[in-house]
Amino acid sequence: MKKLFFILLLVPATLAFAAAPSTYYDSAEGQTEDNLRYALQSIIDGHTDVGYNGLYNVYKTSDNTASGKVWDMYSTCNFSHGNTCGGNYSAVCDCYNREHSVPQSWFGKASPMVSDAFHVYPTDGKVNNQRGNLQFGECANGTSLGANALGKAGQSTFPGYTSLTVFEPHDDYKGDFARTYFYMATRYADVCGGWGNAFNAVASNSGLSKYSIALFLKWHRADPVSQKEITRNDAVYAKQHNRNPFIDYPMLAEFIWGTQKGQAWYKTSTPIDQVEMQWLSVSPNPAVDYLLVSADGVDQMNYQLVDLSGKMLQSGRVNAGDQISVTDLSNGIYLLKVEAGAKTTVQKVVVNR
């Protein structure tokens, strides 16, 4: 379903909200592992609390389909904004309410967690009730509530963690929830260790339990950032005045919990590359049909375009002044790797038709 709405949602949504300022994450550059997580916390904490009732107003822009309906990750229902439950539902598609992806019982219903829009989503009331306060996980033989429901509940079949009863969201949204938990373990880095369940800073010194790290890194890699998440990140930013770093820079998860642990994180490249390639120019960005890459004193360059999961989509060699076609790429965010002689750099580019 995420892919179905992708193009339809893009045009009206991306024009409505501002992305992060170019210097927003500067203070986190050069940090590693848990120091990086705490550096990010210092950037995104102290956000504006919209209040629990204010969440429904946030959803009108953060969780809005192209047809103006509620974007629900727990069902395929067609809810109008305002068709809220108030606790009254008997079947899937009756109404929607507010789902704490990190159950509020875990943190004692405390503020500002209880009304943080980055983890409280609009969802079908019946499916929300099925999930309850179960941990997220995988359950091959779980029970679904019917054709309109997304997700299922049952005994965990995730390798090494089969003693849990869990709720498994739909494949299209597993990455969304993984990045939500990465955000929560970072925004609340100083307190989440006491929440238990999916969070356990004492055991792993990373804000998340070992089970959560393994599960959510798997989902994060398999379901890359979508335009839905980008739009939602910008919309929540407009209300709360903070962002989810793992949507803006998905590789952050690898530097804190994954394959890049121990390495310093930089927004675009290594410090050496930043100095050597500071004269590189990529335009237009956002791109519609092509990219033009130029660098002072360089006649030929090799390039690769990869998606946010690391999959290489196209590559080639270009002369100065040549255009790189992006007409075969869907709208979204990509990484452009450019090599000129012994110098290499990576830049984020956006395709937006």
N, C-alpha and C positions, 0 to 999 in steps of 0.2 A: 504494500500500500504506500510506503514511503516513496517508491519510485513512481507510482501512479500519479501522485499529486505534484511531483518534483517540478516539472516545467510550468504547470498551471500556477503554482504558488509563487514562483520566482519573481516575475516581473513586478506585480504590485508590492510585494513584500520588501524586496531589496532596496527599493527607492525610498522606503518610509523611515528607516532607522539608520543611525550612524554606527560604524564599526569602531573598534578600539582606537584611541589616539596612537600615533606611531611610537610614542615613548612609553606607552602604558606598562609594558613588561620589562623596561630597561633595567630596573633594579634587580631582576632575577637572573640576568645574564651572568654567566661564569660560575653559577652555583651547581652543586651536585647533590643527588639523592635527597635525604631528608632536609638538608639546608636549602635545597631548591624548593621543596614543598613549603617550608616556613617563609621563604622569601616571597613566594606566590601568595601565601596567606596575608602577608603585610600589604600586598597590593589590593586584594579583593575583600578584605574584612571591613567592618564598619559600614556596611551597605545600608541603604535606606529600607527600613522595614515597612512594607506596604500594608501590613496588618492582615489578619486571616480573612476578613470579609473583602479586603481589597484585592485578593487573588482573582476573584471572578472578573474584575475590571482588567487586570493584567492579561487574562486569557483572551480577551477580545482582540488583542494584537499578537500575543505570543503563541497562541494555539488556535489559529484561525485558518481554515482551508480557503482555497480560491473562491469557493461559493459562499463564504461567510459563515460556515458552520464550525462547530467545535472539533478540533483535531484531537481525537481520542486514541491513545495507544493501547487501550484495553478492549476496543470494540470497533466494528465497522458501522456503528449506528450513526444516524444523521441528526445530531443534536443541534438545536438552535441555542445561541447564547442566551442564558436566562432560564433554560429548562433544567433547573437544578433540583436535586432530590429533596433536600430537607429531611433525609432519613426515610422517605417513603418510596419504596420500590419493591417489586415482586419478581420482575423478570428483566433479562438483558434488554436494553434499549428503552427502559422506562424513563430514565433521567441520568444526569451525570452529577458527580460531586468532586471533592478534592482528595486526591490520592497522595499520601506521603510515601514516596518511593523508599525513603528511609523512615520506617514506622515511627510515629511520634511517641509511642510507648518506650522506644529505645532511649530517647533523650528526655523523658519526663515531660513532654509537651511544652518544653521551654522555648522562649523567644531568644533570638530571632529565627531559630530553626523551624519552628512550627508554621511560619508563614513565608519561608524562603522559596520564592517561585522557581528557583533552579531545581528543586527536587519535589515540589508539590505540583502535580499535574492534574488537569481535568480528565476524569475517567468515568466510564460506566459504573453506576452505583453497585450493581449486582456483582460484576467482576471484581470491583474493588473490595467488596465484602469477601469474596472467595479468597483473594490474596491475603486479606487481613494483615497480620504482622509477620507472615512467613518471610524467610530469607529468599532472595532470588537464587535460582539455580537451574539445573536441567533435570527433567524427569520424563524419560522416553515414554512411559506408560501413564502419564498424568491424565487428569480429567478436565475436559473443557466444558463450558456451559452452553455450547451450541454454536450454530453457524455464524452468528453475529459476534460471538465472543472471540477475543484474541488473548492467547495465553492459556495455561493449564496448571493445575496443582497436583502434586504427587510426590512419591519418594524419590530422593535425589539419585540420579544415575551418573553424576559427574565423577570421574575417576578418583578414587581415594576418599570420597566424601559421600558415601551412600547411606549414612544414618540419619540424614535430615529429611524433613518434609519441606518442600520448597515450592515456589511459584516460578514457572518458566514463561517469560514474555515471548511475544511473537518475534521471529527471527529479524524482521525489519527494524525492530526497535531495541535489540539487545545492546548494540553499541551506544544508543542514546542513554540507556540506564547505566551502562558501565561508566560513561563519562560523567554521569550524574554522581555516582559514588566517588569517582576521582575528585570531583569538585567538593563534595561534602568532607572528604578526608583531608582536603586542603584548606577550604574556607574555615573549618572548625578544627584545625590541626591541634590546637591547644586543649581541646576538650573531648574529641571524639574517641580517644582511647578508653574513656570510661563508659562508652555506650554498649560495649560487648557486642555479641552477635557478629555482624560482618566487620566490625571495627575492633581492633585490638592492637594498640600501639605498643603495649608492653612486650607482646610476643614477637612482633615483626619490626618494631621501630620504624613504622611507615604509615601508621594510621589505619591500615586495613589488615584483616586477618590473612593468613597464608591462603586459606580457601578463597577469599574474595580476590586476592591478587591474581591467582591462577585463573579463576572464572572470568573476571572482568577484563583481563588482558586478552583472553581468548575472544571475547565478544567485541572488544574494542578493535582488534585486528580484523575480524571477520566482517564487521559492519562499520565501514568508515563513516566519517562525518558527512551528513547529508545537508542539502540546502534547507530542509526543515529546521535542523539544529542551528544553522547559521542565522536564519531569520529569527528564531526564538531567542538566541543569545543576544542579538541586537535589540529585540523588543523588551526583554527583561532588563537589559542594561539601561534602557530609556526610563525605566521605572525604579529599579533598585540601585542603579549607578555602580554596579560591579558586573563582572563577566565570568564565564566559565573558561578558564585558560585551556582546557583540554579540547575545546571546540576550536578556539583560535589557533592553537598549536598542538595538534594531536600527539606529536612525538614526545611531548613532555611526559606522558605516561611511561614511555620506555626509559627515560632518564631517571625517573623516580623509582619505578618498580620493575622495569623490564630489561631489555637487551642492552641498553645504554647506561646502566647503573655504573657509577664511578666516573663517568665522563661529564665534563662541564657542558651546560646547555647554553646555546646562543640562538637567537631568533632566526638567523639566516645561515651562518657558517661559522668556521673557527675564527678566532681573533686574527690569525695570520692572513686567512683568506679575505677577511673584511678589509684589511689594510691594502693587500695586493690588488684586490678587485673593486676598490671603491669607485673606480671610474667606469664601471659597467653600467649601461643604461638599457632598461627593458621598457618598451612602450608599444601600443597603448596598454595600460593596465588599470582597470579591467579591459580585456580584449573582446572584440566581436568576431572578427574573421582571421586575424593574424597577429603575430608578435614581431616586433622589430628589435633585434639585439645588436648593440654596438658597444665598442670599447676603444678608447684612444690608443692608437698605434697597433691595433690588432686587425689583421686582414681576414683570418679564418678562425672559426670556433666550432668545437663539437658541442652538441647539446643533447639533453634527454628531458622529456616531460614525463613525470610520474604522478600518480594520484596519491592521496594522503595515506593510503595503505602501503605505499612503496612499490606498487605495480607500475612497470615501465610501459608507457602507452605509445610513445613515438620518439625517434632519435634521428640524428643526422649531422651533417657538416654544412655550415653556412658561411658565405662570404660576407664581409661588411656590407650592410645595406640590403641584404636578402631578407625576405619575409618568411616567417615560420607560420604555416597555416595551422589554425586551431578549429577549422570548420567541422572536423570529425569528432570533436570533444563535446561532451554535454556541459551545460552550465554548471559551474562550481569552482572550487579552489584546487590548484595544482602546484607542484613544485618544479621549477625549471633549473636544471643543473647545467652550468656552462663551463667548459674547459677551454682555456687558451694557453697553449704551451704547457708550462708546469703549474699554471694557476687554475684553481677551481673555486666556484662559488655556487650557492643555491639561493634562489629567490622564489617567493610566493607570488603566483600569478592567478588572476581571476578571469574566467570566461563568463561573460554576461551578455547575452544577446537580447 
